[in-house]
């Protein structure tokens, strides 16, 4: 007797969001079923993998990670070209040097770096602030203006500064990353607030916050899963934006990616362990519904691309 596989019916669809302005654009979203369930729906666009770079040398990154990047990290333009050469879909520029606790660089300095990076590569660019809400307001306005015409994703817009950053993204024809604090209702509320000020919901990329394997990943997964269920099964237009997970910043600060072999010999070699930690975290976030991942280790990107090829 033939076995009939039960299929779920979905009413909604994730918006397509295109990044980049040249020949090598990247489109994320577009699915109309839960992740990788190809027998239930269509997945026109595979998850995009972004490699993170910074405007300053990553001196606080683990040695394992710095070794994998090599001398490329000495200059953001050189680093961006390195990311493109090794196969990243997107470059994510984090303007960490503008943070008051770092080098407190000016918005003008940040804008110059953003323009140079965007002009040096063919693949799309994501431009991220330092995470300091007040300073990011100034920095991202300047960076958005300096990269006008490049169709970047600007972020992260949060409750404290979303109006100014959204206005800058809108004025300069960029997409917007909107971040909330691991809560389905907060994510929806921020999207509503953005659309009420005139920002097109189909130009928003949602960041519900993510976490590393072993450090709250299950809770992150459940929040993302609920967002996807609301988008696809309840056909909620405020939940149908693509999702980005900024995993590199979380993964490369946990003990499993920095503890030396001598300290925890039973965990296996640090290089392989750390690489696996980012790869597995990325795979879990894709299974939860991530359409774009911001990562740090070049080899982890290669591993995750292999996983995507198998799943698609």
C-alpha positions in Angstrom: 0.0 0.0 0.0 1.3 3.4 -1.0 2.2 5.8 1.9 0.7 9.3 1.6 2.9 11.9 3.3 0.7 14.4 5.2 1.1 18.0 4.0 0.5 21.2 5.9 -1.4 24.0 4.1 0.0 27.5 4.4 -1.8 30.8 3.6 1.1 33.2 3.8 4.4 33.9 2.1 7.7 35.6 3.1 8.4 38.8 1.2 11.3 38.8 -1.3 13.9 41.3 -0.3 16.7 42.1 -2.8 20.1 43.5 -1.7 22.8 45.0 -3.9 22.7 47.2 -7.0 25.1 45.5 -9.4 25.1 42.3 -11.3 25.6 40.2 -8.1 22.4 41.0 -6.3 21.1 38.7 -3.6 17.4 38.0 -2.9 16.3 36.6 0.4 12.9 35.4 1.5 10.2 34.2 -0.9 9.3 30.9 0.8 5.7 29.8 1.4 6.3 26.9 3.7 8.4 26.1 6.8 12.1 25.9 6.3 13.3 23.2 3.8 10.0 21.4 3.6 10.2 21.3 -0.1 7.3 18.8 -0.5 5.0 21.4 1.1 6.0 24.6 -0.7 8.5 26.6 -2.7 11.9 28.0 -1.7 13.0 30.2 -4.6 15.9 31.7 -2.6 18.5 29.9 -0.5 19.6 31.4 2.8 22.3 34.0 2.3 25.6 33.9 4.2 27.2 37.2 5.1 30.8 37.4 6.4 31.4 40.1 9.0 34.1 42.7 8.8 34.8 45.7 11.0 36.1 49.2 10.5 38.9 48.6 13.1 41.2 45.6 13.6 39.4 42.8 15.5 41.9 42.7 18.4 39.3 41.2 20.8 38.4 38.3 18.5 39.8 34.8 19.4 43.1 33.8 17.9 41.5 30.9 16.1 39.3 33.4 14.2 42.0 35.9 13.6 44.3 33.2 12.2 41.5 32.2 9.7 41.2 35.7 8.4 44.9 36.5 8.4 46.3 39.9 7.3 43.1 40.8 5.5 41.6 42.3 8.7 44.2 45.1 8.8 42.1 47.1 6.3 38.3 47.0 5.9 38.4 47.3 2.1 41.0 44.5 1.8 38.9 42.4 4.3 35.8 42.9 2.2 37.6 41.8 -1.0 38.8 38.7 0.9 35.2 37.8 1.9 34.1 38.1 -1.7 36.9 36.0 -3.0 36.2 33.1 -0.6 32.5 33.0 -1.6 30.5 35.1 0.8 27.1 36.1 -0.5 27.2 39.4 1.4 29.7 41.5 3.4 28.4 42.8 6.7 30.4 45.9 7.8 30.1 46.5 11.6 31.2 50.0 12.5 32.5 49.0 15.9 35.1 51.8 15.9 32.4 54.4 16.4 31.4 53.0 19.8 32.3 55.4 22.6 34.0 52.6 24.5 36.1 51.7 21.4 37.7 54.4 19.3 34.7 56.7 19.3 35.1 57.4 15.6 33.0 60.1 14.1 30.0 59.5 11.8 32.0 61.1 9.0 34.8 58.6 9.4 32.3 55.7 9.4 30.6 57.0 6.3 33.9 57.1 4.5 34.7 53.5 5.4 31.2 52.4 4.4 31.5 54.1 1.0 34.9 52.6 0.3 33.8 49.1 1.2 30.6 49.3 -0.9 32.6 50.6 -3.8 35.3 48.0 -3.7 33.2 44.8 -4.0 30.4 43.6 -6.3 28.4 41.7 -3.7 25.8 43.4 -1.4 26.7 45.1 1.8 25.0 45.1 5.2 26.0 48.2 7.3 25.7 47.7 11.1 26.2 50.2 13.9 28.2 49.4 17.0 25.2 48.6 19.1 25.3 52.0 20.9 21.8 53.3 20.2 22.5 57.0 20.5 25.8 56.9 18.5 24.3 54.6 15.9 21.6 57.2 15.1 24.3 59.6 13.8 26.6 57.0 12.3 23.9 55.1 10.3 22.5 58.3 8.9 25.9 59.3 7.5 26.6 55.8 6.3 23.3 55.5 4.5 23.8 58.8 2.7 27.4 57.8 1.7 26.2 54.5 0.2 23.2 55.8 -1.6 22.5 53.8 -4.7 24.1 50.6 -3.4 20.8 49.1 -2.0 22.4 48.1 1.3 20.7 46.8 4.4 21.1 49.4 7.2 20.8 48.5 10.9 20.0 47.8 13.5 17.0 49.9 14.1 15.7 49.4 17.7 13.0 51.0 19.8 15.2 53.8 20.9 16.3 55.0 17.4 14.1 53.4 14.8 12.6 56.6 13.5 15.8 58.3 12.5 17.5 55.2 11.1 14.4 54.2 9.1 14.1 57.7 7.7 17.8 57.5 6.6 17.2 54.1 5.0 14.1 55.4 3.2 15.7 58.6 2.0 18.7 56.7 0.5 16.8 53.8 -0.9 18.2 51.1 1.4 16.6 48.1 3.2 16.3 48.2 7.0 17.2 45.7 9.7 14.8 46.0 12.7 15.9 44.3 15.9 13.7 43.4 18.9 14.5 41.6 22.1 13.6 37.9 21.6 9.8 38.5 21.8 7.3 37.8 19.0 5.0 40.7 20.1 7.9 43.2 20.2 9.1 42.1 16.8 5.6 42.7 15.4 5.2 46.0 17.2 8.4 47.4 15.8 7.4 46.4 12.2 4.0 48.1 12.8 5.7 51.3 14.1 8.0 51.3 11.0 5.1 51.0 8.6 3.1 53.6 10.4 5.9 56.1 9.6 5.7 55.2 5.9 8.4 52.5 5.7 7.4 49.8 3.3 7.1 46.5 5.1 8.5 44.6 2.2 11.8 46.5 2.7 12.2 45.3 6.3 14.5 42.5 7.5 13.7 41.3 11.0 16.3 40.5 13.6 14.6 38.8 16.5 18.0 38.4 18.2 19.8 35.1 18.2 22.1 33.1 20.4 24.9 30.5 20.3 24.5 26.8 20.6 24.2 25.9 24.3 23.4 29.5 25.3 19.7 30.0 24.8 19.5 28.7 21.3 16.3 26.7 22.1 14.5 29.9 23.2 15.7 31.7 20.1 14.5 28.9 18.0 11.0 28.9 19.6 10.6 32.7 19.0 11.7 32.4 15.4 9.4 29.4 14.9 6.4 31.3 16.2 7.2 34.2 13.9 7.3 31.9 10.9 4.0 30.2 12.0 2.3 33.6 12.3 3.6 34.6 8.8 2.8 31.4 7.0 -0.2 29.9 8.8 -1.9 33.0 10.1 -1.0 35.1 7.0 0.1 38.0 9.3 1.6 40.6 7.0 3.7 42.2 9.8 5.5 38.8 10.4 6.2 38.1 6.7 9.6 39.9 6.5 12.8 37.8 6.1 14.8 37.1 9.2 18.5 37.7 9.8 20.5 36.1 12.5 23.7 37.8 13.7 25.3 34.7 15.0 29.0 35.4 14.7 29.0 38.0 17.5 27.4 35.5 19.8 29.3 32.3 18.9 32.8 33.7 19.2 32.5 34.8 22.8 31.4 31.6 24.4 33.8 29.2 26.3 33.5 26.5 23.7 35.1 28.7 21.0 37.9 30.1 23.1 38.9 27.6 25.8 42.4 26.1 24.9 42.9 22.4 24.5 44.9 22.1 27.7 42.0 23.5 29.8 39.3 21.2 28.4 41.1 18.3 26.6 37.9 16.2 26.6 36.2 18.8 24.3 38.5 18.1 21.4 40.8 20.4 19.5 39.9 24.1 19.7 40.1 24.8 16.0 37.7 22.1 15.0 35.5 22.7 18.0 35.1 26.4 17.4 34.4 25.9 13.7 31.8 23.3 14.5 30.1 25.6 17.1 29.5 28.4 14.5 28.4 25.9 11.8 25.9 24.1 14.0 24.5 27.3 15.4 24.0 28.5 11.8 22.3 25.3 10.8 19.9 25.5 13.7 19.0 29.1 12.9 18.3 28.2 9.3 16.0 25.4 10.4 14.2 27.9 12.6 13.6 30.2 9.6 16.7 32.5 9.1 16.9 33.9 5.6 20.3 35.5 6.2 23.2 34.7 8.6 25.9 37.0 9.6 29.0 34.9 10.4 32.7 35.3 11.1 34.7 32.2 10.2 35.4 31.7 6.5 35.5 27.9 6.8 32.2 27.9 8.7 30.6 29.6 5.7 31.9 26.9 3.4 30.5 24.2 5.7 27.1 25.9 6.0 27.0 26.3 2.2 27.5 22.6 1.9 24.6 22.0 4.3 22.3 24.4 2.3 23.1 22.6 -0.9 22.1 19.3 0.6 18.9 20.7 2.2 17.8 22.5 -0.9 
